[in-house]
Structures are given as structure tokens and as C-alpha cells.
Amino acid sequence: MNYDQIHKQLTLGNKHYQSGQLQASQSCFQQVLQQQPDNANAWHFLGLIAEQHKQYETAIEFINKSLEINPESAIFHINLGNIYQKQGDFQQAILLYQKALILQHDNVNTYYNLGFAYHEQGKLPQARTAYQKTIQLQPDFAEAHTNLGIVLLSEGRFCEGFAEFEWRLSTETFLHVKPKKSMWDGSDLQGRSIVLWNEQGLGDAIQFSRYAKLLRERGAKVVFSIEPALIVLFQEYLQEKFEVINKNSCNIYAYDYHASLMSLPRIFNTTFDTIPRTIPYIFAPNPLPSRCIIPASKAYRIGIVWSAGKLNPQFHQKKSCSPELLIDLLEVGNVSLYSLQVGDDASQIQPWLNCVGKAHRRYRVHDLSHLLNDFVDTASVIQQLDLVITVDTAVAHLAGAMGKPVWVLLPLIPDWRWQLAGKETPWYPTMRLFRQTRRGDWKSVFYQVKQRLAEVIPV
């Protein structure tokens, strides 16, 4: 190949890569390297192709070769940093992004990725600075505003944080769910109707439903547009009665205004001290459904949940722990465990049911998944328990909203609402937080849990 042929092959390989034809792209770059083994761009693209196949070690090897040939390329440093970030090596990613910024000081995406890496390390001031620089370079970068909001909220800077967090509704993720008109901006609601819709998880709906009462106090007719799993709970067991409609059949334009539940803290200028704390604001049925009544026991009764939702696989892996760690709580004292886990992962507890019964005659483990058809059933069981121990799921919010003792197991970098430190949260006064001290290390969390459990179980 002469120079023109190599250039043509590189261009064709790039074209194939951009269109997702990875095999054809790979073939082009391999042909280039057969003729020109020190072609940095070819090694770089082969690294990107390996990354697409999740062959991260190979990707790192190839892009490092491209950097050996051309150490002054900012984009090589950036993409290598991105791969390390995917592997969870945020420190190495930060070093590469910093090098890239020396070479190309005004790259918006590099500052954005740097902010993410700092955040994942728990370095909030540095993350904040990186996101602010991103926004300075590109003021309409909605994702950067959103992530800056998350950092500020994690720092407890609620007013600033919720204002920036509102940009989430302008990101590609939410453009399809954000209604285009009549969004409530805090204006007079006397005699007006407003429908509240949930944009994210079921736990978010439970947490921010507390604001509906404040809207009613302003004279509004308040309606929930909610997921089917929450309809009966919200219709019958909130502190006050509201109209509740299935979100799949709700026409929000039939009302004067609409608002996302997660936008209400911003509109009400919520601070750490002004979070609505009327707890409980969700109640179990009275009387309890007969099929949800658990037998009387002298043991300390603990509900357990180990698996977070799977809508986001990355968050699921980050938030979930092994059920075996919860089963080990039987060693602490006279306790009975009641699994509140639902879905496919509920069956993960099965291997321990029989063996635990044989090994610990006075202890019991109960799988209640067959009883839990909706959140009303879950609330009915929680009402009878002494304690709920759960990873960060909707069950944590439900128990907290009911005013029941609940211990929440958190990853090293948790969701913004739990912040980065502390055992308590202003959102739920009966909740206690147990945090990882090292990424992915749940054993140290359960060491804390066992110590605390030994203190609270009656002798």
C-alpha cells in the first residue's frame, strides 16, 4: 500500500466503525498495520473495537501502543481513560483525563468525564469544579448540569442542587417523558387541578409523594399519575386521600397543570431543614389482609431485601448484595428472617431455606415472595416486623414512609439522597444508613450491621 491507499483504508475503517460494522472496520485497520505497523490511528481504532466487544484488557493494550507511537494525542488519552473508567479504575482515568487536558485544554467531554470519575471516587469538590468548567465551555450541556446537581445534592446543597438537577428533563433520557406544556412553576393553584407524574423509580414516587399534601394546602385538586404497582397503595393508604390514575392511561393535558414528583422539592425551595417530615405518611391496611398475617413469634422479626431493581444493570450490580450475608444475621441472636424480595431474584434464597432450618433449630427463614402481589401486601408484612434490612430499593422508602425501623445498606458512592456520610437521613427519621467503606465490600457493612443488631435485639 502507498500513502494514499493507507489513508483510504483508514477512512473506510473509520466509516465502518461509525456505522457499527465492527468486523469490517477491524479488517481495514488490520490491513493498515500489515503495511504500516506503527500507524497510531489503526492501533487506536482496534482498541476502540475491542472496547465495543468488552475486551477491555486488549483495548488498553492497543491504545497504549497508539500512545507509544503518538504520546501527544489528546483523544488517545481520553479514550484510554474512558476504558479505565468502565473498569472502575477511576484514579487511572483521572490521570489520563488530566494529561488530555494539558494537550487540549478546552475539551468539553474530557472535563465532563473527569467530573464523573471524581464523583465516583467521592471527591465532590473536584467533581463540582470539573462539571462547572464543562458548563462554562458549553452552557447548554444538560447532562453536565444534571450531574452537577447530583453532586450539589450529595453535598446537602439542596437549593442549588435541585435547580441544576432540573436539567435532567432536558437530557435525551427524559425528552420522551417530559410533557411539553402546562408544567407547574409554583404559580397560584387555588381552584386548579394538578397531576403529579413519576419519571423514575417506584422508590422516588414513594419518597416525593409527601409533597402532595403541600399542593392541596395551596388549594389544588391533586391527582397522581402512577405506576400500576403503586395504584392501590396511593389510593387507599396515603395519609390523605387523592385521586390516582394509571400512568399508562392518564391524559395529563386534561388538568390545569402537571409536575414531576422529583421537581417538587425545587419548586418548594426545599432545604435540609424544610424537608416535609410528617412521618408516617403511608399506612398498612387495618385490619391486615388475612393472607399477609405472619405467625406470632418470640424471635426478633426482620424483613430482608438483597437485590435492587434491574432497569439499570450497572446500578443493580452496584446496589445489590448476596442473600448469604443477610442469612448470616441468624448468628447474632434469636431472630427470624422474612424475605421481602420479589421478582426473579426472590428464588436466590431457596438454597438456604432448608439447610438453615436444620442447622439452627430455633431460627427461621421465610420466603414471602408468593404473598407479595403489590406494595399493599409488602406494607402489610412490614407492619408486623421489628426491623427491615434492605439494600437501596423501594422497600426502603416504603418502610421509611411508614415510620418503621429500617436499615439501608449503601454502596460506597450511593444515590444523592443518602449523601456520602452519616448514619441518619433527613428524609426518614426511623432510617439508619450502613455504608461501604471500600467499593464493592459488603462484608464490612454487615460487620457494622451485626454489631448494631446485637445491641438492639432483646435479651
C-alpha positions as CSV (number, residue, x, y, z in Angstrom):
1,M,0.0,0.0,0.0
2,N,1.2,3.5,-0.8
3,Y,0.3,6.5,1.4
4,D,-3.0,7.2,-0.5
5,Q,-4.1,3.6,-0.2
6,I,-3.4,3.6,3.6
7,H,-5.3,6.8,4.0
8,K,-8.2,5.4,2.0
9,Q,-8.2,2.2,4.2
10,L,-8.1,4.3,7.4
11,T,-11.1,6.4,6.1
12,L,-13.0,3.3,5.2
13,G,-12.3,1.6,8.5
14,N,-13.5,4.8,10.3
15,K,-16.6,4.8,8.2
16,H,-17.4,1.2,9.1
17,Y,-16.7,1.9,12.8
18,Q,-19.1,4.8,12.9
19,S,-21.8,2.7,11.2
20,G,-21.4,-0.1,13.7
21,Q,-19.8,-2.6,11.2
22,L,-17.1,-3.6,13.6
23,Q,-15.8,-6.7,11.8
24,A,-15.3,-4.8,8.5
25,S,-13.7,-1.9,10.4
26,Q,-11.3,-4.3,12.2
27,S,-10.3,-5.8,8.9
28,C,-9.5,-2.4,7.4
29,F,-7.2,-1.4,10.3
30,Q,-5.5,-4.8,10.4
31,Q,-4.6,-4.4,6.8
32,V,-3.2,-1.0,7.5
33,L,-1.0,-2.4,10.3
34,Q,0.3,-5.2,8.0
35,Q,1.8,-2.5,5.8
36,Q,2.5,0.1,8.5
37,P,2.9,-1.4,11.9
38,D,3.5,1.9,13.6
39,N,0.2,3.5,12.5
40,A,-1.1,5.0,15.7
41,N,-4.6,5.6,14.4
42,A,-5.0,2.0,13.4
43,W,-4.0,0.8,16.8
44,H,-6.3,3.3,18.4
45,F,-9.3,2.1,16.4
46,L,-8.6,-1.5,17.1
47,G,-8.6,-0.6,20.8
48,L,-12.0,1.1,20.4
49,I,-13.3,-2.0,18.6
50,A,-12.0,-4.3,21.4
51,E,-13.8,-1.9,23.9
52,Q,-17.0,-2.3,22.0
53,H,-16.6,-6.1,22.5
54,K,-16.0,-5.5,26.2
55,Q,-12.4,-6.9,25.7
56,Y,-11.0,-4.2,27.9
57,E,-7.6,-5.5,28.6
58,T,-7.0,-5.9,24.8
59,A,-8.4,-2.4,24.3
60,I,-5.9,-1.0,26.8
61,E,-3.0,-2.8,25.2
62,F,-3.9,-1.5,21.7
63,I,-4.5,2.1,22.8
64,N,-1.3,2.1,24.8
65,K,0.5,1.1,21.6
66,S,-1.0,4.1,19.8
67,L,0.2,6.3,22.7
68,E,3.7,4.9,22.4
69,I,3.7,6.0,18.8
70,N,2.0,9.3,19.4
71,P,2.1,10.4,23.0
72,E,0.8,13.9,22.2
73,S,-2.7,12.8,21.1
74,A,-5.4,14.1,23.5
75,I,-8.0,11.8,22.0
76,F,-5.9,8.7,22.7
77,H,-5.6,9.7,26.4
78,I,-9.3,10.4,26.6
79,N,-10.5,7.1,25.2
80,L,-8.0,5.2,27.2
81,G,-9.3,7.0,30.3
82,N,-12.9,6.0,29.3
83,I,-11.9,2.4,29.2
84,Y,-10.3,2.5,32.7
85,Q,-13.5,4.3,33.9
86,K,-15.6,1.4,32.6
87,Q,-13.4,-1.0,34.5
88,G,-13.9,1.1,37.7
89,D,-10.2,2.3,37.8
90,F,-11.2,5.9,38.3
91,Q,-7.8,7.1,39.5
92,Q,-6.1,5.9,36.3
93,A,-8.9,7.5,34.3
94,I,-8.4,10.8,36.1
95,L,-4.7,10.8,35.4
96,L,-5.4,10.2,31.7
97,Y,-8.0,12.9,31.5
98,Q,-5.7,15.4,33.2
99,K,-3.0,14.6,30.7
100,A,-5.5,15.1,27.8
101,L,-6.4,18.5,29.2
102,I,-2.8,19.5,29.1
103,L,-2.8,18.6,25.5
104,Q,-6.2,20.0,24.7
105,H,-7.3,22.4,27.5
106,D,-10.8,23.2,26.2
107,N,-12.3,19.7,25.5
108,V,-15.8,19.7,26.9
109,N,-16.2,15.9,27.1
110,T,-12.9,15.5,28.9
111,Y,-14.0,17.8,31.7
112,Y,-17.4,16.0,31.8
113,N,-15.7,12.6,32.1
114,L,-13.3,14.0,34.7
115,G,-16.2,15.2,36.8
116,F,-17.8,11.7,36.6
117,A,-14.5,10.0,37.7
118,Y,-14.0,12.4,40.6
119,H,-17.7,11.8,41.7
120,E,-17.2,8.0,41.6
121,Q,-14.2,8.5,43.9
122,G,-16.3,10.6,46.3
123,K,-14.2,13.7,45.6
124,L,-17.2,16.0,45.4
125,P,-15.4,19.4,45.3
126,Q,-13.2,18.3,42.4
127,A,-16.3,16.8,40.6
128,R,-18.2,20.0,41.1
129,T,-15.3,22.1,39.6
130,A,-15.0,19.8,36.6
131,Y,-18.7,20.0,35.8
132,Q,-18.7,23.7,36.3
133,K,-15.9,24.0,33.8
134,T,-17.8,21.8,31.4
135,I,-20.8,24.1,31.6
136,Q,-18.6,27.2,31.2
137,L,-17.4,25.7,27.9
138,Q,-20.9,24.5,26.8
139,P,-23.7,26.2,28.8
140,D,-26.5,24.1,27.3
141,F,-24.8,20.7,28.3
142,A,-27.9,19.2,30.0
143,E,-26.1,16.1,31.3
144,A,-23.4,18.2,32.9
145,H,-25.9,20.4,34.6
146,T,-27.7,17.3,35.9
147,N,-24.6,15.7,37.2
148,L,-23.6,19.0,38.8
149,G,-27.0,18.9,40.5
150,I,-26.4,15.4,41.8
151,V,-23.0,16.5,43.3
152,L,-24.6,19.5,45.0
153,L,-27.4,17.4,46.4
154,S,-24.9,14.9,47.6
155,E,-23.2,17.8,49.4
156,G,-26.5,18.8,51.0
157,R,-26.7,22.0,49.0
158,F,-30.4,21.4,48.1
159,C,-31.5,24.7,46.6
160,E,-28.6,24.9,44.2
161,G,-28.7,21.2,43.6
162,F,-32.4,20.8,42.8
163,A,-32.1,23.8,40.4
164,E,-29.3,22.1,38.4
165,F,-31.0,18.7,38.7
166,E,-34.0,20.1,36.8
167,W,-31.8,20.0,33.7
168,R,-32.4,16.2,33.7
169,L,-35.7,16.8,31.9
170,S,-33.8,18.3,29.0
171,T,-31.5,15.3,28.6
172,E,-32.1,12.6,25.9
173,T,-33.1,10.2,28.6
174,F,-36.1,12.2,29.6
175,L,-37.1,14.1,26.5
176,H,-39.6,11.3,25.7
177,V,-41.3,11.5,29.1
178,K,-41.4,15.3,29.6
179,P,-44.7,16.7,28.7
180,K,-44.4,19.9,26.6
181,K,-46.8,22.3,28.2
182,S,-48.6,23.3,31.4
183,M,-45.7,22.4,33.7
184,W,-46.3,23.9,37.1
185,D,-43.9,26.6,38.0
186,G,-45.1,27.4,41.5
187,S,-47.9,29.7,40.4
188,D,-51.3,30.0,42.2
189,L,-53.1,26.7,42.5
190,Q,-56.3,27.8,44.2
191,G,-59.2,26.0,42.5
192,R,-56.8,24.5,39.9
193,S,-56.1,20.8,39.2
194,I,-52.6,19.4,39.0
195,V,-51.4,15.9,38.1
196,L,-48.2,14.5,39.5
197,W,-46.2,12.1,37.4
198,N,-43.3,9.8,38.3
199,E,-40.3,9.9,36.0
200,Q,-38.0,7.4,37.6
201,G,-38.2,4.5,40.2
202,L,-41.0,3.4,42.5
203,G,-39.0,4.5,45.5
204,D,-38.8,8.0,44.1
205,A,-42.6,8.1,43.9
206,I,-42.9,7.0,47.5
207,Q,-40.3,9.5,48.7
208,F,-41.7,12.5,46.9
209,S,-45.4,11.8,47.3
210,R,-45.1,13.6,50.6
211,Y,-45.3,16.9,48.7
212,A,-48.9,16.2,47.5
213,K,-50.2,17.4,50.9
214,L,-48.4,20.8,50.4
215,L,-50.1,21.2,47.0
216,R,-53.5,20.5,48.5
217,E,-52.8,23.1,51.1
218,R,-52.4,25.6,48.3
219,G,-56.0,24.9,47.2
220,A,-55.2,22.4,44.4
221,K,-57.0,19.3,43.3
222,V,-54.2,16.8,43.3
223,V,-54.1,13.7,41.1
224,F,-51.3,11.1,40.9
225,S,-50.4,9.5,37.5
226,I,-48.5,6.5,38.8
227,E,-47.2,3.0,38.0
228,P,-49.8,0.1,38.4
229,A,-47.7,-1.4,41.2
230,L,-48.4,1.7,43.4
231,I,-52.0,2.5,42.5
232,V,-53.8,0.7,45.4
233,L,-51.2,1.9,47.9
234,F,-51.6,5.5,46.8
235,Q,-55.4,5.3,46.5
236,E,-56.0,3.8,49.9
237,Y,-53.1,4.1,52.3
238,L,-51.5,7.6,51.9
239,Q,-52.1,9.9,54.9
240,E,-54.7,11.8,52.8
241,K,-56.9,10.6,50.0
242,F,-56.0,11.5,46.5
243,E,-57.3,10.6,43.0
244,V,-54.9,8.1,41.5
245,I,-54.7,7.2,37.8
246,N,-52.7,4.5,35.9
247,K,-49.9,6.4,34.2
248,N,-50.4,4.3,31.1
249,S,-53.9,5.8,30.6
250,C,-53.6,9.3,32.0
251,N,-54.0,12.3,29.8
252,I,-52.1,14.9,31.7
253,Y,-53.4,17.7,29.5
254,A,-56.9,17.2,31.0
255,Y,-55.6,19.1,34.0
256,D,-54.6,22.7,34.6
257,Y,-51.0,21.8,35.5
258,H,-48.7,18.9,35.7
259,A,-45.4,18.3,37.6
260,S,-42.8,15.6,38.0
261,L,-42.8,14.4,41.6
262,M,-39.0,15.0,41.6
263,S,-39.4,18.6,40.6
264,L,-41.4,19.5,43.7
265,P,-38.5,19.9,46.1
266,R,-37.1,22.6,43.8
267,I,-40.4,24.4,43.5
268,F,-40.9,24.4,47.2
269,N,-37.3,25.6,47.8
270,T,-36.6,22.6,49.9
271,T,-33.6,22.8,52.2
272,F,-32.2,20.3,54.6
273,D,-34.3,21.9,57.4
274,T,-37.6,22.2,55.5
275,I,-38.0,18.7,54.1
276,P,-41.6,17.6,54.9
277,R,-41.2,15.2,57.8
278,T,-44.8,14.2,58.7
279,I,-44.0,10.5,59.2
280,P,-45.7,8.2,58.8
281,Y,-47.5,9.3,55.6
282,I,-48.1,5.8,54.3
283,F,-50.0,3.2,56.3
284,A,-50.7,-0.5,56.3
285,P,-54.3,-1.8,55.9
286,N,-56.2,-2.0,59.2
287,P,-57.2,-4.8,59.6
288,L,-54.4,-6.6,57.8
289,P,-55.2,-8.9,55.0
290,S,-55.5,-12.4,56.5
291,R,-53.2,-14.0,53.9
292,C,-50.4,-11.5,54.8
293,I,-50.5,-12.2,58.6
294,I,-47.3,-13.9,59.7
295,P,-47.4,-16.3,62.7
296,A,-46.6,-14.9,66.1
297,S,-43.0,-15.5,67.2
298,K,-40.8,-14.7,70.2
299,A,-38.0,-14.1,67.8
300,Y,-36.9,-10.7,66.6
301,R,-38.6,-10.4,63.2
302,I,-36.5,-8.9,60.4
303,G,-37.5,-8.3,56.8
304,I,-34.7,-8.6,54.2
305,V,-34.1,-7.4,50.7
306,W,-30.8,-8.0,48.9
307,S,-31.4,-7.2,45.2
308,A,-32.0,-3.8,43.7
309,G,-34.1,-3.2,40.6
310,K,-32.7,-4.3,37.2
311,L,-33.8,-1.4,34.9
312,N,-30.3,-0.1,35.1
313,P,-27.9,-3.2,35.2
314,Q,-25.0,-1.0,36.4
315,F,-27.0,0.3,39.4
316,H,-28.3,-3.2,40.1
317,Q,-24.8,-4.6,40.4
318,K,-23.6,-1.7,42.5
319,K,-26.5,-1.7,44.9
320,S,-27.2,-5.4,45.4
321,C,-25.5,-7.8,47.8
322,S,-25.5,-11.6,48.3
323,P,-28.5,-13.0,50.3
324,E,-26.0,-15.2,52.1
325,L,-24.7,-12.1,54.0
326,L,-28.3,-11.5,55.3
327,I,-28.7,-15.1,56.2
328,D,-25.6,-14.8,58.4
329,L,-27.5,-12.4,60.6
330,L,-29.0,-15.5,62.2
331,E,-25.8,-15.9,64.1
332,V,-26.5,-12.7,66.1
333,G,-29.3,-13.9,68.2
334,N,-32.9,-15.0,68.4
335,V,-34.1,-13.7,65.1
336,S,-36.4,-14.8,62.3
337,L,-35.8,-13.5,58.7
338,Y,-38.6,-12.7,56.3
339,S,-37.7,-12.3,52.7
340,L,-39.5,-9.3,51.1
341,Q,-37.6,-9.8,47.9
342,V,-39.8,-10.1,44.8
343,G,-39.1,-10.8,41.1
344,D,-36.7,-13.3,39.7
345,D,-34.1,-12.8,42.4
346,A,-36.6,-13.9,45.1
347,S,-35.6,-17.5,44.4
348,Q,-32.0,-16.8,45.3
349,I,-32.8,-17.5,49.0
350,Q,-34.0,-21.1,48.3
351,P,-30.7,-22.9,48.8
352,W,-30.6,-21.6,52.4
353,L,-34.1,-22.3,53.5
354,N,-33.8,-26.0,54.3
355,C,-30.1,-26.0,55.4
356,V,-30.7,-23.1,57.8
357,G,-33.7,-24.9,59.3
358,K,-31.6,-27.9,60.0
359,A,-28.5,-26.1,61.3
360,H,-30.3,-23.6,63.5
361,R,-33.4,-25.3,65.1
362,R,-34.6,-22.1,66.8
363,Y,-34.0,-19.8,63.9
364,R,-36.3,-19.5,60.8
365,V,-36.0,-18.1,57.3
366,H,-39.3,-17.4,55.5
367,D,-39.7,-16.7,51.8
368,L,-42.8,-14.4,51.5
369,S,-42.5,-13.7,47.8
370,H,-45.6,-15.7,47.0
371,L,-47.7,-13.4,49.2
372,L,-46.4,-10.1,47.9
373,N,-48.5,-9.1,44.9
374,D,-48.2,-5.4,45.3
375,F,-46.9,-2.7,47.7
376,V,-50.0,-3.0,49.9
377,D,-49.0,-6.6,50.7
378,T,-45.5,-5.6,51.4
379,A,-46.7,-2.8,53.7
380,S,-48.9,-5.3,55.5
381,V,-45.9,-7.5,56.2
382,I,-43.6,-4.6,57.2
383,Q,-46.2,-3.5,59.7
384,Q,-45.7,-6.8,61.7
385,L,-41.9,-6.7,61.6
386,D,-39.5,-5.4,64.2
387,L,-37.0,-4.2,61.6
388,V,-36.4,-4.1,57.8
389,I,-32.8,-4.5,56.5
390,T,-32.6,-3.8,52.8
391,V,-30.4,-2.5,50.0
392,D,-31.4,0.8,48.3
393,T,-34.8,-0.2,46.9
394,A,-38.4,1.0,47.0
395,V,-38.9,-1.2,50.1
396,A,-36.5,1.1,52.0
397,H,-38.7,4.1,51.1
398,L,-41.9,2.2,51.9
399,A,-40.6,1.2,55.4
400,G,-39.3,4.8,56.0
401,A,-42.6,6.4,54.9
402,M,-44.4,4.0,57.3
403,G,-42.2,5.2,60.1
404,K,-40.9,1.6,60.7
405,P,-37.3,0.9,61.7
406,V,-35.3,0.3,58.6
407,W,-31.6,-0.2,58.0
408,V,-30.4,0.6,54.5
409,L,-27.2,-0.9,53.1
410,L,-25.4,1.5,50.8
411,P,-22.6,1.3,48.2
412,L,-19.5,3.4,48.5
413,I,-21.0,6.1,46.3
414,P,-24.7,6.0,46.9
415,D,-27.6,7.8,45.3
416,W,-27.6,11.6,46.0
417,R,-30.4,11.5,48.6
418,W,-28.3,9.5,51.1
419,Q,-25.2,11.8,50.7
420,L,-21.7,10.4,51.3
421,A,-21.6,10.3,55.1
422,G,-23.7,9.9,58.2
423,K,-25.9,7.3,59.7
424,E,-29.1,9.2,59.5
425,T,-31.1,10.9,56.8
426,P,-33.5,13.9,57.0
427,W,-35.9,12.2,54.7
428,Y,-36.9,9.3,57.1
429,P,-36.3,9.7,60.9
430,T,-36.6,5.9,61.5
431,M,-34.0,5.0,59.0
432,R,-30.4,4.1,59.7
433,L,-27.7,4.0,57.0
434,F,-24.9,1.5,56.8
435,R,-22.2,2.4,54.2
436,Q,-19.5,0.6,52.3
437,T,-16.0,1.9,53.2
438,R,-14.5,0.3,50.1
439,R,-16.1,-0.2,46.7
440,G,-18.0,-3.4,46.5
441,D,-17.1,-4.5,50.0
442,W,-20.3,-5.6,51.6
443,K,-18.6,-7.7,54.3
444,S,-17.5,-4.6,56.3
445,V,-21.1,-3.3,56.0
446,F,-22.5,-6.5,57.6
447,Y,-19.9,-6.3,60.3
448,Q,-21.4,-3.0,61.3
449,V,-24.9,-4.4,60.9
450,K,-24.2,-7.4,63.2
451,Q,-22.7,-5.2,65.8
452,R,-25.7,-2.9,65.9
453,L,-28.2,-5.8,65.7
454,A,-26.6,-7.4,68.8
455,E,-27.3,-4.1,70.6
456,V,-31.0,-3.9,69.7
457,I,-32.2,-7.5,69.9
458,P,-33.9,-8.0,73.3
459,V,-32.0,-10.4,75.6
